[in-house]
Amino acid sequence: MNITSVAVIGAGLAGLSCARRLAGAGVPVRVFESQRAAGGRLATRRFEAASFDHGAQYLTVSDLAFRQIVEDAHAAGAAGLWQPDWPDRARQAGELWVGTPGMTALPRYLARGLDIEYGARIVRLEHGRRGWALLDDRGSAHVDFGAVVLAMPAPLAAVLAAPHTLLAARVRSIPMAPCWAAMIAFEEPLAGVPDAGFMDDPVLPWFARNGSKPRRDTPQSWVLHAGAEWSRLEFDRPARQVQKVLLKRFSERIGRALPRLWLSDSHRWRHARVEAPLGEAFLLDREARIGFCGDWCLDARVEAAFLSGDALGTALVESQRIARSGKMHGSQ
């Protein structure tokens, strides 16, 4: 598989790690991201007076290569250890890492030096004699790519890939759950409440005091994550009603009235968490020259997204090496 250049669709951690692996091996690569910044669910919502990590709350590390990446980011000021007042669960989870001063800092660090076009939502793929063409929602065409990597939620990747590879059926079968997230800042401290915690509650299984993370400037900022099934059932519910339900539940579970709100907002994640991973690091149709990566391949963890993208990038680099070696051998 001789690859002249690669288009990576999606600048979440999977797409960034794949692109870094390709670029590091000298393979021309361009990343297309529909949003204004890299990160995907490693997201931070910023207001004038507060910020909230409303997507992935933290990451854990077990792979040595990923640990080196995180420690390098730490040395560069883009990551830090979170030590919340959450003793039981924190001990079970081990080290909790976060981006600093927001979760977006880590993908921004990984995106350095990469060719990324932001605000480009790819809506169709076309394959011709000169390779892959990517068409975006602005009517622009990005052409002449030797291979395409879909580093995006499985349902979205399946739609783009369906006309071009039978692998799309496998991707389509991966279930992903939605999540409503409420972002709250109080006028006064919420004393006596742990900084974070999982709860056995189908409506509100997670809460965190965002201000307890390193280098956050709003101590009384909180993030509330709704449960998967509740978010699925209430997906089209108005945001204000969602906030009201989650705040009421939070108050009930901590057993006290909440202080007056200073700031509130919400976000609806359509594809927040993989429910049943593929069980393979990536998928690659070598004939069509189209690959898939993401946390949905391995596990619902940030590290899994990185490892999936890196594994696909490594496979593409190896394919290119074999193709070049064969070409050189044939010319002798």
HUZI-V443792 format. One record per backbone hydrogen bond with DSSP energy under -1.0 kcal/mol. CO is the residue of the C=O (numbers start at 1). NH is the residue of the N-H. Records with the same first field share a line. If there is no record, write none. Layout:
CO=NH ; NH
This chain:
5=146 ; 147
6=30
7=149
8=32
9=151
11=39
12=16
13=17
14=18
15=19
16=20
17=21
18=22
19=23
20=24
22=27
23=26
28=6
30=8
31=117
32=10
33=120
35=119
39=42
41=43 ; 56
45=52
50=47
52=45 ; 54
59=97
63=67
64=68
65=69
66=70
67=71
68=72
69=73
70=74
71=75
72=76
73=78
74=77
78=100
80=98
84=86
85=195
86=90
87=91
88=92
89=93
90=94
96=82
97=59
98=80
102=105
103=106
104=108
105=109
106=110
107=111
109=112
111=114
115=31
117=33
121=137
124=135
126=133
128=131
131=128
132=145
133=126
134=142
135=123 ; 124
136=139
140=136
142=134
145=132
147=7
148=291
149=9
150=293
153=157
154=158
155=159
156=160
157=161
158=162
161=164 ; 165
165=168
166=169
167=171
168=172
171=174
175=275
177=272 ; 273
179=269
180=226
181=267
182=224
183=265
184=222
185=262 ; 263
195=209
197=207
199=201
203=227
205=199
206=225
207=197
208=210 ; 223
209=212
210=213
213=216
218=221
220=186
221=211
222=184
223=208
224=182
225=206
227=231
228=232
229=233
230=234
234=237
238=242
239=243
240=244
241=245
242=246
243=247
244=248
245=249
246=250
247=251
248=252
249=253
250=254
251=256
260=187
263=185
265=183
267=181
269=179
273=177
283=292
285=289 ; 290
289=148
290=285
291=150
292=283
294=297
295=299
296=278
297=279
299=301
301=305
302=306
303=307
304=308
305=309
306=310
307=311
308=312
309=313
310=314
311=315
312=316
313=317
314=318
315=319
316=320
317=321
318=322
319=323
320=324
321=325
322=326
323=327
324=328
325=329
326=330
327=331
